Amino acid sequence: MRPILLINPNSSAATTTMMHGILRAALPVTVATTSETATRGPSMITTPAELAVAAEEVVRIGRARANDVAAIIVGAFGDPGLDALRAVVAIPVTGLGVASLRLAADGGRRFGVATTTPGLETSIARTVDRLGLTAFFTGTRLAAGDPLALANDPEQQEERLALAVRTCIETDGAAAVVIGGGPLSAAAASLAPRFPVPVISAVEAAALEVRRQLVNAR
């Protein structure tokens, strides 16, 4: 089988390597994977304007690689370019946002999102609504601090996210919490054992979703 392609819509090669490692670990060894990084745009997507730039990169990379791969994962929680890419390629395409939100709401479960990017809070709510999941959504809780500063201090970022996750659970009544961000995937893995409800890694959710899509496409 051709590999699954992970596109990192931000320009951080380190983030690509981290997400690719998580994707690789979430899939059977018999499933090949590959990854590409956007060549322009920010190192971390924090605003709707940056999502728009990232969408162009996703479509450019996806179109160029579509004949070489079995499926594509858009490796950002805002799913930039997801619908546009789906419209121009003939292979399964999923995104971190749609995959993780659907997994979180599975079976009518109430869920929240914990993230570091206040500039994307409205975008998250719109995606939830577009997926028809608003009735199950307890809201987004934000880690205190500047997202770029937190990204440069992984230990503090994890602890601030832990507080946001706890608020989702204890205050909002979430029965699952999505860690909203591709660059936050390593933190999601560390946070999961600390809580009594599922803490969902968006990359792992996308791995599950793309496997399902490939099975259904046979």
C-alpha positions as CSV (number, residue, x, y, z in Angstrom):
1,M,0.0,0.0,0.0
2,R,1.1,3.5,-0.7
3,P,2.0,5.6,2.4
4,I,-0.2,7.9,4.4
5,L,1.0,11.5,4.0
6,L,1.0,13.9,7.0
7,I,1.1,17.5,5.9
8,N,2.3,20.0,8.5
9,P,0.7,23.3,7.5
10,N,3.1,25.3,9.7
11,S,6.7,25.8,8.8
12,S,8.3,24.0,11.8
13,A,10.2,21.0,10.8
14,A,10.5,20.0,14.5
15,T,6.7,19.9,14.8
16,T,6.5,17.7,11.7
17,T,9.0,15.3,13.1
18,M,7.1,15.1,16.4
19,M,3.7,14.6,14.8
20,H,5.1,12.1,12.4
21,G,6.5,10.1,15.3
22,I,3.1,10.1,17.0
23,L,1.4,9.1,13.8
24,R,3.9,6.3,13.2
25,A,3.4,4.9,16.7
26,A,-0.4,5.0,16.3
27,L,-0.4,2.8,13.2
28,P,0.5,-0.8,12.5
29,V,4.1,-1.3,11.4
30,T,2.7,-2.6,8.1
31,V,1.3,0.9,7.2
32,A,3.9,3.2,5.7
33,T,3.9,6.9,6.5
34,T,5.6,10.0,5.2
35,S,5.4,13.7,6.0
36,E,5.9,17.2,4.5
37,T,6.3,20.6,6.0
38,A,4.9,23.9,4.6
39,T,7.6,26.1,3.1
40,R,6.0,29.4,4.0
41,G,3.9,30.7,6.9
42,P,4.4,30.8,10.6
43,S,6.0,28.2,12.8
44,M,2.8,27.9,14.8
45,I,-0.7,28.8,13.5
46,T,-2.5,31.1,16.0
47,T,-4.9,33.3,13.9
48,P,-7.5,32.9,11.2
49,A,-5.2,34.8,8.8
50,E,-2.5,32.3,9.4
51,L,-5.0,29.5,8.8
52,A,-5.7,31.0,5.3
53,V,-2.0,31.0,4.4
54,A,-1.7,27.4,5.7
55,A,-4.6,26.3,3.6
56,E,-2.8,27.3,0.4
57,E,0.2,25.3,1.4
58,V,-1.9,22.2,2.2
59,V,-3.6,22.3,-1.2
60,R,-0.3,22.8,-3.0
61,I,1.5,20.0,-1.2
62,G,-1.5,17.7,-1.3
63,R,-2.1,18.1,-5.0
64,A,1.6,17.5,-5.8
65,R,1.7,14.2,-3.7
66,A,-1.8,12.8,-4.3
67,N,-0.7,10.2,-6.9
68,D,2.0,8.9,-4.6
69,V,0.1,8.3,-1.4
70,A,-2.9,6.4,-0.1
71,A,-4.4,9.1,2.1
72,I,-3.6,12.5,3.5
73,I,-3.8,13.9,7.0
74,V,-3.9,17.7,7.4
75,G,-1.7,18.2,10.5
76,A,-3.3,21.2,12.1
77,F,-6.3,21.4,14.4
78,G,-7.9,24.2,12.3
79,D,-7.9,21.8,9.3
80,P,-6.7,24.5,6.9
81,G,-7.4,23.6,3.3
82,L,-9.2,20.4,4.2
83,D,-12.3,20.9,2.1
84,A,-10.4,22.5,-0.8
85,L,-8.0,19.5,-0.9
86,R,-10.8,17.0,-0.8
87,A,-12.4,18.7,-3.8
88,V,-9.3,18.2,-6.0
89,V,-7.9,14.8,-5.0
90,A,-9.4,11.3,-5.3
91,I,-8.0,9.8,-2.1
92,P,-9.2,10.0,1.5
93,V,-8.3,13.3,3.3
94,T,-8.9,14.0,7.0
95,G,-7.8,16.7,9.4
96,L,-6.8,16.8,13.1
97,G,-9.8,18.9,14.0
98,V,-12.6,16.9,12.4
99,A,-11.1,13.6,13.4
100,S,-10.5,14.4,17.0
101,L,-13.8,16.2,17.5
102,R,-15.8,13.3,16.1
103,L,-13.9,10.9,18.2
104,A,-14.5,13.0,21.3
105,A,-18.3,13.1,20.7
106,D,-18.6,9.4,19.9
107,G,-21.7,7.9,21.3
108,G,-23.1,11.3,22.3
109,R,-20.3,12.0,24.8
110,R,-19.9,15.5,26.1
111,F,-16.5,16.9,25.3
112,G,-14.4,20.0,25.6
113,V,-11.3,21.4,23.9
114,A,-8.2,22.5,25.8
115,T,-5.7,24.6,23.7
116,T,-3.3,27.5,23.8
117,T,-4.6,29.7,20.9
118,P,-7.3,32.2,21.9
119,G,-7.3,33.6,18.3
120,L,-8.7,30.3,17.0
121,E,-11.5,29.8,19.6
122,T,-14.2,31.1,17.3
123,S,-12.9,28.8,14.5
124,I,-13.1,25.8,16.8
125,A,-16.7,26.6,17.7
126,R,-17.6,26.9,14.0
127,T,-16.0,23.6,13.2
128,V,-18.0,21.9,16.0
129,D,-21.2,23.5,14.7
130,R,-20.4,22.4,11.1
131,L,-20.0,18.8,12.3
132,G,-23.3,18.9,14.1
133,L,-21.7,18.4,17.5
134,T,-22.7,21.6,19.3
135,A,-25.2,19.8,21.6
136,F,-22.3,17.8,23.0
137,F,-19.7,20.6,23.2
138,T,-18.9,22.0,26.6
139,G,-16.6,24.7,25.3
140,T,-13.0,25.6,24.8
141,R,-10.7,26.3,27.7
142,L,-7.5,28.2,27.2
143,A,-4.1,27.7,28.8
144,A,-3.0,30.9,30.3
145,G,-0.1,32.7,28.5
146,D,1.1,33.6,25.0
147,P,0.9,30.5,22.8
148,L,4.4,31.1,21.3
149,A,6.0,31.6,24.7
150,L,4.3,28.4,25.9
151,A,5.6,26.5,22.9
152,N,9.1,27.5,23.9
153,D,8.6,26.1,27.4
154,P,7.1,22.6,27.0
155,E,6.9,21.9,30.8
156,Q,5.0,25.1,31.5
157,Q,2.8,24.5,28.5
158,E,1.9,21.0,29.7
159,E,1.0,22.3,33.2
160,R,-1.1,25.2,31.8
161,L,-2.9,22.8,29.5
162,A,-3.5,20.4,32.5
163,L,-5.3,23.2,34.3
164,A,-7.4,23.8,31.2
165,V,-8.2,20.1,30.9
166,R,-9.2,20.0,34.6
167,T,-11.5,22.9,34.1
168,C,-13.2,21.2,31.1
169,I,-13.8,18.2,33.3
170,E,-14.6,19.6,36.7
171,T,-16.4,22.9,35.8
172,D,-17.8,22.2,32.3
173,G,-18.7,18.5,32.8
174,A,-16.7,17.2,29.8
175,A,-16.5,13.4,29.6
176,A,-13.6,13.7,27.1
177,V,-11.2,16.5,26.3
178,V,-9.4,17.2,23.0
179,I,-6.0,18.8,23.1
180,G,-6.5,21.3,20.3
181,G,-3.3,21.7,18.3
182,G,-0.9,19.7,16.2
183,P,2.1,21.2,18.0
184,L,0.4,20.2,21.3
185,S,0.4,16.5,20.4
186,A,3.3,15.6,22.6
187,A,1.6,17.3,25.5
188,A,-1.5,15.4,24.8
189,A,0.3,12.1,25.2
190,S,1.8,13.2,28.5
191,L,-1.5,14.5,29.9
192,A,-3.7,11.5,29.0
193,P,-2.6,9.3,32.0
194,R,-3.3,12.2,34.4
195,F,-7.0,12.3,34.1
196,P,-10.0,10.0,34.6
197,V,-11.6,10.8,31.2
198,P,-10.1,10.4,27.7
199,V,-7.7,13.2,26.8
200,I,-7.5,12.9,23.0
201,S,-4.5,13.5,20.9
202,A,-5.6,15.0,17.6
203,V,-2.8,13.1,15.6
204,E,-3.8,9.8,17.1
205,A,-7.5,10.5,16.3
206,A,-6.6,11.3,12.7
207,A,-4.6,8.0,12.5
208,L,-7.8,6.1,13.5
209,E,-9.9,8.1,11.1
210,V,-7.7,7.6,8.1
211,R,-7.5,3.9,8.7
212,R,-11.3,3.7,8.8
213,Q,-11.5,5.7,5.6
214,L,-9.0,3.4,3.8
215,V,-10.9,0.3,4.9
216,N,-14.2,1.8,3.7
217,A,-12.6,2.8,0.4
218,R,-11.7,-0.8,-0.5
